[in-house]
Amino acid sequence: MMDTNNLKIKAYNYIKNKIISGVYPPNQKIEESEISNELNFSRTPIREAINTLKDEGWITIIPRKGIFVSEISLKDINDIFQVRETIEPIILRLAFENLNTQELDDFEKAFKKYDKSKEINSIVLDEKDNDFHNFILYASKNKFLINMMSNVYEHNQRLRNISKQKLEKRKEAIMEHLEIINAIKTKDIERAVENLNFHIIESRNNFLSCIGNLKI
């Protein structure tokens, strides 16, 4: 039998994954009773999970109205990328000597395959994109950066999941990843940081350009 904390963690992950994936879109009302029925839990661990998600910015609780999935504002987009532009170059410098060559080769092969493909499976590509940035993050071996940036990346992932990005922009992002990988493999840290900065700025501009298509 699961203890209360394990039930809270399961409820937390269940709700958050639905928010990140876009199954629960911005402003959707969340009913504790529905989640309780779906998970076959009592409402106590669900309420605890919701309070944690509220503290992390995923959920908004409005007195006498209910529990809602948080909106994504223009400021949220700028805040996410302000953090990324400031912190990710530092992370890359910390991680640079720890980046595994075989894993870099695997990422390079995968991104080249996607680049040559006429059709892109967005879900698969997004997973590889997330894996690549987390690969660099974890190679920094700094637990505080890892904890902070994991939250930022999850909010960034949600933004990507509910936006409609054009195929050519996805192709450009693939090439940007390949440029970063090439610089790392040739041990050119300054070029790697420069390419990473360019990729983050382009990603921000891409989201800002399609903000009208966001389900927010």
C-alpha positions as CSV (number, residue, x, y, z in Angstrom):
1,M,0.0,0.0,0.0
2,M,1.4,3.4,-1.0
3,D,1.9,6.0,1.7
4,T,0.5,9.4,1.5
5,N,3.7,11.0,0.2
6,N,3.9,8.5,-2.7
7,L,0.3,9.2,-3.6
8,K,1.0,12.9,-3.6
9,I,4.0,12.4,-5.9
10,K,2.0,10.3,-8.3
11,A,-0.8,12.9,-8.3
12,Y,1.7,15.7,-8.8
13,N,3.4,14.0,-11.8
14,Y,0.0,13.0,-13.3
15,I,-1.3,16.6,-13.2
16,K,1.9,18.3,-14.2
17,N,2.5,15.9,-17.2
18,K,-1.0,16.8,-18.5
19,I,-0.2,20.5,-18.2
20,I,3.2,20.2,-19.9
21,S,1.8,18.1,-22.7
22,G,-1.1,20.5,-23.3
23,V,-3.8,18.0,-22.4
24,Y,-4.7,20.5,-19.7
25,P,-4.5,23.8,-21.7
26,P,-4.1,27.3,-20.0
27,N,-7.1,28.4,-18.0
28,Q,-8.7,24.9,-17.9
29,K,-10.5,24.3,-14.7
30,I,-9.2,21.4,-12.6
31,E,-11.6,19.4,-10.6
32,E,-10.2,17.5,-7.6
33,S,-13.1,15.1,-7.8
34,E,-12.4,14.1,-11.4
35,I,-8.7,13.5,-10.7
36,S,-9.6,11.5,-7.6
37,N,-11.8,9.3,-9.7
38,E,-9.2,8.9,-12.5
39,L,-6.4,7.9,-10.0
40,N,-8.7,6.2,-7.5
41,F,-7.1,8.3,-4.7
42,S,-8.7,10.2,-1.9
43,R,-8.7,13.9,-2.4
44,T,-6.0,14.6,0.3
45,P,-2.9,13.7,-1.7
46,I,-4.4,15.4,-4.8
47,R,-5.0,18.6,-2.8
48,E,-1.4,18.5,-1.6
49,A,-0.1,18.0,-5.1
50,I,-2.1,20.9,-6.3
51,N,-0.7,23.2,-3.6
52,T,2.9,22.2,-4.7
53,L,2.0,22.8,-8.4
54,K,0.6,26.2,-7.4
55,D,3.9,27.1,-5.7
56,E,5.7,26.2,-8.9
57,G,3.5,28.3,-11.1
58,W,1.7,25.5,-12.9
59,I,-1.7,26.2,-11.3
60,T,-3.6,29.2,-10.1
61,I,-6.2,29.0,-7.3
62,I,-8.9,31.6,-7.4
63,P,-11.0,31.9,-4.2
64,R,-14.7,31.0,-4.7
65,K,-14.0,30.2,-8.4
66,G,-11.8,27.2,-8.4
67,I,-8.5,25.7,-9.5
68,F,-7.2,26.6,-13.0
69,V,-4.2,25.8,-15.2
70,S,-2.0,28.9,-15.2
71,E,-1.8,31.1,-18.3
72,I,1.3,31.7,-20.3
73,S,1.9,35.4,-20.7
74,L,4.4,37.3,-22.8
75,K,6.3,38.0,-19.7
76,D,6.5,34.3,-18.9
77,I,8.1,33.7,-22.3
78,N,10.6,36.5,-21.8
79,D,11.4,35.3,-18.3
80,I,12.0,31.7,-19.4
81,F,14.4,32.9,-22.1
82,Q,16.1,35.5,-19.9
83,V,17.0,32.7,-17.5
84,R,18.2,30.5,-20.4
85,E,20.3,33.2,-22.0
86,T,21.9,34.0,-18.7
87,I,22.5,30.6,-17.2
88,E,22.9,28.1,-20.1
89,P,26.3,29.5,-21.3
90,I,27.6,29.1,-17.7
91,I,26.3,25.5,-17.6
92,L,28.0,24.7,-20.9
93,R,31.3,26.1,-19.6
94,L,31.0,24.0,-16.4
95,A,30.0,20.9,-18.4
96,F,32.4,21.2,-21.3
97,E,35.1,18.8,-20.2
98,N,32.6,16.3,-18.9
99,L,30.6,15.9,-22.1
100,N,30.8,12.3,-23.3
101,T,32.0,12.0,-26.9
102,Q,29.9,8.9,-27.7
103,E,26.8,10.6,-26.5
104,L,27.6,13.6,-28.6
105,D,28.0,11.3,-31.6
106,D,24.6,9.8,-30.9
107,F,23.0,13.2,-30.7
108,E,24.7,14.3,-33.9
109,K,23.5,11.2,-35.8
110,A,19.9,11.7,-34.5
111,F,19.8,15.4,-35.4
112,K,21.2,14.7,-38.9
113,K,18.6,12.1,-39.5
114,Y,15.8,14.5,-38.5
115,D,17.4,17.2,-40.7
116,K,17.2,14.9,-43.8
117,S,13.7,13.8,-43.1
118,K,10.9,15.5,-45.1
119,E,8.5,15.0,-42.2
120,I,9.3,15.6,-38.6
121,N,7.7,13.8,-35.7
122,S,7.5,16.7,-33.3
123,I,7.1,14.5,-30.2
124,V,10.2,12.5,-31.0
125,L,12.2,15.6,-31.9
126,D,11.1,17.4,-28.8
127,E,12.3,14.5,-26.7
128,K,15.7,14.6,-28.4
129,D,15.9,18.3,-27.9
130,N,15.1,18.0,-24.2
131,D,17.6,15.1,-23.9
132,F,20.3,17.2,-25.5
133,H,19.9,20.2,-23.2
134,N,19.6,17.9,-20.1
135,F,22.8,16.1,-21.3
136,I,24.7,19.3,-21.0
137,L,22.9,20.3,-17.8
138,Y,23.7,17.1,-15.9
139,A,27.3,17.2,-17.1
140,S,27.7,20.4,-15.1
141,K,27.5,18.2,-12.0
142,N,26.0,21.1,-10.1
143,K,22.8,19.9,-8.2
144,F,21.5,23.4,-7.6
145,L,21.7,24.4,-11.3
146,I,20.1,21.0,-12.2
147,N,17.2,21.6,-9.9
148,M,16.6,25.1,-11.0
149,M,17.0,24.5,-14.8
150,S,14.9,21.3,-14.7
151,N,11.9,23.5,-13.7
152,V,12.8,26.1,-16.4
153,Y,13.0,23.4,-19.1
154,E,9.7,21.9,-18.1
155,H,8.0,25.3,-18.5
156,N,9.8,25.7,-21.8
157,Q,8.6,22.3,-22.9
158,R,5.0,23.2,-22.1
159,L,5.4,26.4,-24.2
160,R,6.7,24.3,-27.1
161,N,3.9,21.7,-26.8
162,I,1.1,24.3,-27.0
163,S,2.6,26.4,-29.8
164,K,2.4,25.8,-33.5
165,Q,5.9,26.0,-34.9
166,K,6.6,26.0,-38.6
167,L,8.6,23.1,-40.2
168,E,11.3,25.4,-41.4
169,K,11.8,26.8,-37.9
170,R,12.2,23.2,-36.6
171,K,14.7,22.5,-39.3
172,E,16.7,25.6,-38.3
173,A,16.7,24.5,-34.7
174,I,18.1,21.1,-35.7
175,M,21.0,22.8,-37.6
176,E,21.6,25.0,-34.5
177,H,22.0,21.9,-32.4
178,L,24.4,20.4,-34.9
179,E,26.5,23.6,-34.8
180,I,26.7,23.4,-31.0
181,I,27.7,19.8,-31.2
182,N,30.4,20.4,-33.8
183,A,32.0,23.2,-31.7
184,I,32.0,21.0,-28.6
185,K,33.6,18.1,-30.5
186,T,36.3,20.3,-31.9
187,K,36.9,21.6,-28.4
188,D,36.1,25.2,-29.3
189,I,34.3,26.3,-26.2
190,E,33.9,30.0,-27.3
191,R,32.2,29.0,-30.5
192,A,30.1,26.4,-28.7
193,V,28.9,29.1,-26.3
194,E,28.3,31.5,-29.1
195,N,26.3,28.9,-31.0
196,L,24.3,28.1,-27.9
197,N,23.5,31.8,-27.3
198,F,22.3,32.1,-30.9
199,H,20.1,29.0,-30.6
200,I,18.4,30.3,-27.4
201,I,17.8,33.8,-28.9
202,E,16.4,32.2,-32.1
203,S,14.1,30.0,-30.0
204,R,12.8,33.0,-28.1
205,N,12.2,34.9,-31.3
206,N,10.4,32.0,-32.8
207,F,8.0,31.7,-29.8
208,L,7.4,35.4,-29.8
209,S,6.6,35.4,-33.5
210,C,4.0,32.7,-33.2
211,I,2.5,33.9,-29.9
212,G,-0.8,34.6,-31.8
213,N,-1.0,30.8,-32.4
214,L,-0.4,29.9,-28.8
215,K,-3.4,28.4,-27.0
216,I,-3.2,31.0,-24.3
